[in-house]
Amino acid sequence: MDAVFWARAERPMAVTVGLQGGAPDYARFAEAEVTLTPGWQQIRISGIAPSALAADSQSLTVPLGLVSASVTLGPVAFQRGTPDRDAVAKAFASFRPVSIATDVTIPSEPGVTLAGTLHLPAGRLGPVPIAVLIQGHGRNGRGGFSKIVKRLAADGIAALEYDKRGIGQSTGEYREDIERLTADAAAAVAAMRRRPEIDGRRVALVGHSQGGVIAPAVAAADPSIATVVTLSGSVGDGLPYLRQALRDQMVAARRPAASIDPVVDAAIAFIKGRVDNLDAASMAPLRATLVTRLQASGFTRTESEVGLALIDTEEVARAPRLRSASDLRALRVPVLAVFGTLDPQVVASREAPAARSALAGNPCGQVVVLDGLSHWFQEGATSGSFEESAGLGPNLGSPRIVSLVGDWLRNRLAQLDAARRYEGSTSFENKCHTHSATGVIR
């Protein structure tokens, strides 16, 4: 495979470029060092992938963590084999970018600076609306919304992706602290509103998984957010929600029915002990009881210890602070909540009704369940497992989810612009006539 691309730098410098496959391994199969100059130049890198790559999963990487000057990348063409000069020229002759990507920095809490990429729609005049994209749980950086970013650009909507704190080029310590991550998302919104290219009145939030919890939290504290989209975002408050989530996981793991509640009771007792900061001597019997009951439900000793480790974390100890249902209930702007029927983590049969209940007082709220899609919203899922998702192309890549989110943001942001422009309205409340959807979209 060949990647041919254009690049330039603020001053002459050497950078390393590479070719890699997609998630979860991002296996690199080619690497080269090139010297960039202030003038645009065409660069080629070639390599042979160790195995077949899923469609659209290959990527060109240009790590810039140690670079001290601005680097700009132009169009990239991926081609099989070794294309000749005419083929390369033809590929770029028809290139018309739908967006222009710019590296940005976002000041958050003292000592934390987030690194992001702002995708501005090409050829659009005047301030444009923007969707701030919020990643899910884990060590996630930019790149998880590629299909949605492309669709938004085509509709004249900017998009911001950013590395989580402590990940990629963002500073700070990586911690799955929902409050700190919410503060980071709010900082991203504030930073975008300060940019002249962005219409600060039309800022949308799109969150996936954990990001689907963070987005409503940011909007609940900032009523000027235009609209919120949650994708596989859990809906619940505190320990009652956590209890049900643990129970759902036991059911999904096909544990004997009689063993489920004893395991969940032991897990909640252990978590309460963490919340109450019990000493090691007091926690030891709670720990032993949970492991014993996990084994009694059919898990091996090793699996039981792993299960214990998964909940013996600071993140789980902060579960009583979860207020995603309350945050959704507080919103009066348009909200789209989407779930997949094959999601093993955020179970649609329980989460979708909870979302409908939380949005019952919001005439601009809509809940949609997509048939045959898992937590990662990819076509072709059968089991919904993480292992399966690795071979199904990019996350959030299903044309159904891209169309649904794209249509929603295009329509809601356009309606808001029209209402404010022609009616002098300062609020979008009562301007929306969308009501909660109850069916399954296939």
C-alpha positions in Angstrom: 0.0 0.0 0.0 1.2 3.5 -0.8 0.2 6.7 1.0 0.9 9.9 -0.9 0.3 13.2 0.9 1.1 16.8 1.0 2.7 18.5 4.0 4.7 21.6 5.0 6.2 23.0 8.2 6.7 26.5 9.7 10.5 25.9 9.4 12.6 23.0 8.1 12.3 20.0 10.4 12.5 16.2 10.4 9.4 14.2 11.4 8.5 10.5 11.4 5.5 9.3 9.4 3.9 5.9 9.5 1.2 3.7 8.2 -1.0 1.8 10.6 -4.1 -0.3 10.8 -7.2 0.3 12.9 -8.4 -0.5 16.4 -7.7 -2.2 18.7 -4.0 -2.8 17.8 -3.2 0.1 15.4 -0.4 -2.1 14.1 2.2 0.0 12.3 3.5 -1.6 9.1 5.5 1.3 7.5 7.7 4.1 8.9 9.9 6.8 7.4 11.6 10.0 8.4 11.0 13.0 6.1 12.2 16.6 6.2 9.5 19.2 5.9 10.0 22.7 4.7 7.9 25.9 4.5 6.9 25.0 1.0 4.3 22.4 0.2 5.8 19.1 -0.9 4.5 15.7 -1.9 5.6 12.8 0.2 5.2 9.0 -0.4 5.4 6.2 2.1 4.9 2.5 1.2 4.4 -0.7 3.2 2.8 -4.1 3.2 0.2 -4.8 5.9 0.7 -8.0 7.9 -2.9 -9.0 7.2 -6.0 -7.7 5.4 -7.2 -4.4 6.8 -10.9 -3.5 7.3 -12.3 -1.0 4.9 -11.3 2.6 5.8 -9.3 1.4 8.8 -5.8 2.3 7.5 -4.3 5.7 8.6 -1.3 7.9 8.1 0.3 9.0 11.3 2.6 12.0 11.9 3.4 12.2 15.6 4.2 15.8 16.6 4.6 15.6 20.3 8.2 16.9 20.2 7.8 19.3 17.3 8.3 23.0 18.3 6.7 24.6 15.2 3.4 24.4 13.2 3.1 21.5 10.8 0.3 21.5 8.2 -0.9 18.4 6.4 -2.7 18.5 3.0 -4.7 15.8 1.2 -3.8 12.1 1.5 -4.4 9.4 -1.1 -4.2 5.7 -0.2 -3.5 3.5 -3.2 -2.8 -0.2 -3.7 0.6 -1.3 -5.0 2.9 1.3 -6.4 0.9 3.9 -8.4 2.6 5.8 -11.2 2.9 9.6 -11.4 -0.2 10.0 -13.6 -2.3 8.0 -11.1 -1.2 10.2 -8.3 -1.8 13.4 -10.2 -5.3 12.2 -11.1 -6.1 11.4 -7.5 -5.2 14.9 -6.3 -6.7 16.7 -9.3 -10.2 15.9 -8.2 -9.5 16.6 -4.5 -12.0 19.0 -2.9 -11.7 18.9 0.8 -14.9 19.0 2.8 -13.1 20.3 5.9 -9.9 21.8 7.0 -8.3 20.3 10.1 -6.4 22.6 12.5 -4.6 21.6 15.7 -5.9 23.6 18.7 -5.0 23.7 22.4 -7.7 24.0 25.1 -6.8 25.3 28.6 -8.7 23.4 31.3 -8.0 23.2 35.0 -4.6 24.7 36.1 -1.8 22.6 34.7 -4.0 20.8 32.2 -4.0 21.7 28.5 -6.0 19.5 26.1 -4.8 19.0 22.5 -7.5 18.8 19.9 -8.3 19.0 16.2 -10.9 21.5 14.9 -12.5 20.4 11.7 -13.9 23.5 9.9 -16.1 23.0 6.9 -14.3 24.2 3.8 -15.7 27.1 1.8 -18.2 28.3 4.5 -18.4 32.0 5.2 -19.2 33.5 8.6 -19.3 31.7 12.0 -20.5 28.1 11.8 -22.1 25.8 14.3 -20.0 23.2 16.0 -20.3 19.7 17.6 -18.0 19.0 20.5 -17.3 15.3 20.4 -16.7 13.5 23.7 -15.0 10.2 23.9 -16.0 7.2 26.0 -14.3 5.3 28.8 -10.6 4.4 28.4 -7.4 5.9 27.2 -9.0 7.6 24.2 -7.6 10.3 22.0 -8.8 11.9 18.8 -10.1 9.9 15.9 -13.2 8.0 17.2 -15.8 10.0 15.2 -14.3 10.0 11.7 -17.5 9.2 9.8 -19.6 11.6 11.8 -17.0 14.4 11.4 -17.1 14.0 7.6 -20.9 14.1 7.5 -21.0 17.2 9.7 -18.5 19.0 7.5 -20.6 18.3 4.4 -23.5 20.0 6.2 -21.4 23.1 7.2 -21.0 22.1 10.8 -17.6 22.2 12.5 -16.4 19.4 14.8 -13.9 19.3 17.7 -12.1 16.2 18.8 -9.6 16.2 21.6 -7.3 13.9 23.5 -8.4 13.1 27.0 -6.2 14.5 29.7 -3.0 12.6 30.0 -3.5 11.0 26.6 -1.8 11.8 23.3 -0.7 15.4 23.3 -2.9 16.5 26.2 -1.2 17.3 29.5 -2.3 16.3 33.0 -2.8 12.9 34.6 -5.0 10.3 33.0 -7.7 9.4 35.4 -11.2 8.1 34.8 -12.6 10.9 37.0 -16.0 11.8 35.6 -16.0 15.2 37.3 -12.6 16.2 35.9 -13.6 14.9 32.5 -16.8 16.9 32.6 -14.7 20.0 33.5 -12.5 19.3 30.4 -15.5 19.0 28.1 -16.9 22.3 29.5 -13.5 23.9 28.9 -13.6 22.6 25.3 -16.9 24.4 24.8 -15.6 27.6 26.3 -12.5 27.5 24.1 -14.6 27.0 20.9 -16.9 29.9 21.8 -13.8 32.2 21.9 -13.0 31.4 18.3 -14.3 33.9 15.6 -15.0 31.0 13.1 -17.5 29.4 15.6 -21.1 30.5 16.3 -21.0 30.3 20.0 -24.8 30.2 20.2 -24.9 26.9 18.2 -22.7 24.5 20.1 -23.8 20.9 20.2 -22.5 18.1 22.3 -22.1 14.6 21.0 -21.0 12.0 23.6 -20.4 8.3 23.1 -20.6 5.8 26.1 -19.0 7.7 29.0 -19.2 10.8 26.8 -22.9 10.2 26.7 -22.9 10.8 30.5 -20.6 13.8 30.3 -22.5 15.6 27.6 -25.8 16.0 29.6 -23.8 17.0 32.7 -22.1 19.8 30.7 -25.5 20.9 29.2 -27.3 20.8 32.5 -24.8 23.4 33.9 -24.8 25.4 30.6 -28.3 26.1 29.3 -26.9 27.9 26.3 -25.8 24.5 24.8 -27.9 24.2 21.6 -28.5 20.4 21.5 -27.2 17.1 23.0 -26.7 13.7 21.4 -25.9 10.7 23.6 -24.8 7.4 22.0 -24.9 4.4 24.3 -24.9 6.8 27.3 -26.0 5.1 30.5 -29.0 6.6 32.3 -29.3 6.5 36.1 -28.4 8.0 39.4 -26.0 6.8 42.1 -25.8 3.3 43.6 -29.3 2.2 42.5 -28.2 2.5 38.9 -24.9 0.8 39.6 -26.7 -2.1 41.3 -28.9 -2.6 38.2 -25.9 -2.3 35.8 -24.1 -5.0 37.8 -27.1 -7.2 37.7 -27.4 -6.7 33.9 -23.8 -7.7 33.5 -24.4 -10.9 35.4 -27.4 -11.7 33.3 -25.4 -11.0 30.1 -22.7 -13.3 31.4 -25.4 -16.0 31.8 -24.9 -16.7 35.4 -27.4 -18.9 37.3 -30.4 -16.8 38.3 -30.2 -17.8 41.9 -26.5 -16.6 42.2 -27.0 -13.1 40.7 -28.5 -11.2 43.6 -26.0 -12.5 46.1 -23.1 -11.4 43.9 -24.7 -8.0 43.3 -25.3 -7.6 47.1 -21.7 -8.4 47.8 -20.4 -6.1 45.2 -22.6 -3.2 46.4 -21.4 -3.8 50.0 -17.8 -3.7 48.8 -18.4 -0.5 46.9 -20.1 1.1 49.9 -17.1 0.2 51.9 -14.8 2.0 49.4 -17.1 5.0 49.5 -17.1 5.1 53.3 -13.2 4.8 53.3 -13.2 1.7 55.5 -9.8 0.5 56.6 -8.1 -2.5 55.1 -9.1 -4.8 58.0 -12.8 -3.9 57.5 -12.5 -4.3 53.7 -10.9 -7.7 53.8 -14.1 -9.7 54.6 -16.1 -7.7 52.1 -13.5 -8.6 49.5 -13.4 -12.3 50.4 -17.3 -12.5 50.3 -17.4 -11.0 46.8 -14.8 -13.4 45.4 -16.5 -16.4 47.1 -19.9 -15.5 45.6 -18.4 -14.8 42.1 -16.9 -18.3 42.3 -20.2 -19.8 43.4 -21.9 -18.2 40.3 -19.5 -20.2 38.0 -16.5 -17.9 37.6 -13.0 -19.3 38.2 -10.9 -18.0 41.0 -8.8 -16.0 38.5 -11.9 -14.6 36.8 -13.4 -13.7 40.2 -10.2 -11.8 41.2 -10.3 -10.0 37.9 -14.0 -9.1 38.5 -13.1 -7.7 41.9 -10.3 -5.6 40.4 -12.7 -4.1 37.9 -14.8 -2.6 40.7 -12.0 -2.0 43.2 -11.2 1.4 41.6 -11.6 5.1 42.4 -13.9 5.4 39.4 -16.4 2.9 40.8 -16.1 4.5 44.3 -17.4 7.7 42.8 -20.5 6.0 41.4 -22.8 7.6 44.0 -22.1 10.9 42.3 -23.5 9.6 39.0 -26.5 11.8 38.0 -27.0 11.1 34.3 -30.8 10.6 34.7 -31.1 13.8 36.7 -29.0 15.7 34.1 -31.2 14.5 31.2 -34.3 15.4 33.2 -33.0 18.9 33.6 -32.5 19.6 29.9 -34.9 21.6 27.9 -32.9 21.8 24.7 -33.3 19.1 21.9 -31.8 15.8 23.1 -31.3 12.7 21.0 -30.5 9.5 22.9 -29.5 6.4 20.8 -29.0 2.8 21.9 -28.2 -0.4 20.1 -30.0 -3.7 20.6 -26.8 -5.7 20.7 -25.0 -3.5 23.2 -23.6 -5.7 26.0 -22.6 -2.8 28.2 -25.5 -0.3 28.0 -28.5 -2.6 27.7 -31.0 -1.0 25.4 -34.0 -2.8 26.8 -33.4 -1.1 30.2 -31.6 2.1 29.3 -33.9 3.3 26.5 -37.0 3.3 28.8 -35.0 5.1 31.5 -34.0 7.7 28.9 -37.6 8.1 27.8 -38.7 8.6 31.4 -35.9 11.2 32.0 -36.9 13.1 28.8 -40.7 12.8 29.3 -41.0 16.5 30.2 -38.9 17.6 27.2 -40.9 18.1 24.0 -37.5 18.2 22.1 -36.4 14.8 23.4 -36.1 11.7 21.3 -35.0 8.2 22.1 -34.0 5.8 19.3 -33.0 2.2 19.4 -31.1 0.8 16.4 -31.6 -2.8 15.7 -28.5 -5.0 15.2 -25.9 -2.5 16.4 -23.7 -2.9 19.5 -22.0 -0.4 21.8 -19.7 0.7 19.0 -22.4 1.2 16.3 -20.9 -0.8 13.5 -22.8 -2.8 10.9 -22.3 -6.6 10.8 -22.4 -7.2 14.6 -23.9 -10.6 15.7 -22.8 -10.9 19.3 -22.0 -7.3 20.1 -18.8 -8.2 21.9 -15.7 -6.1 22.0 -13.6 -8.8 20.3 -16.1 -8.9 17.4 -16.0 -5.1 17.0 -12.3 -5.1 16.2 -13.0 -6.5 12.8 -16.0 -4.4 11.8 -14.5 -1.2 10.7 -14.4 2.2 12.5 -16.4 2.9 15.6 -19.6 4.8 15.0 -19.2 3.9 11.4 -22.7 2.5 10.6 -24.4 4.5 7.9 -27.5 4.4 10.1 -25.9 6.1 13.1 -24.0 8.6 10.8 -27.3 9.6 9.1 -29.3 9.7 12.3 -26.8 12.0 14.1 -26.0 14.0 11.0 -29.7 14.7 10.2 -30.5 15.5 13.8 -27.7 18.1 14.2 -28.3 19.6 10.8 -32.0 20.1 11.4 -31.8 21.2 15.0 -29.0 23.7 14.5 -30.7 25.1 11.3 -34.0 25.5 13.2 -32.2 27.3 16.0 -30.5 29.6 13.6 -33.8 30.4 11.8 -35.7 30.9 15.0 -33.1 33.4 16.3 -32.6 35.1 13.0 -36.3 35.6 12.0 -38.1 35.7 15.3 -35.5 37.3 17.5 -35.7 34.3 19.8 -33.0 33.9 22.5 -34.2 30.4 23.5 -34.9 27.2 21.5 -37.4 26.0 24.1 -40.9 25.2 22.6 -39.5 25.5 19.1 -39.1 21.8 18.7 -41.9 19.5 17.8 -40.1 16.2 18.0 -41.5 13.8 20.6 -40.0 10.6 22.1 -39.6 7.7 19.7 -40.6 4.3 21.0 -39.9 2.0 18.1 -36.8 0.2 16.9 -35.2 1.5 13.7 -33.8 -1.2 11.5 
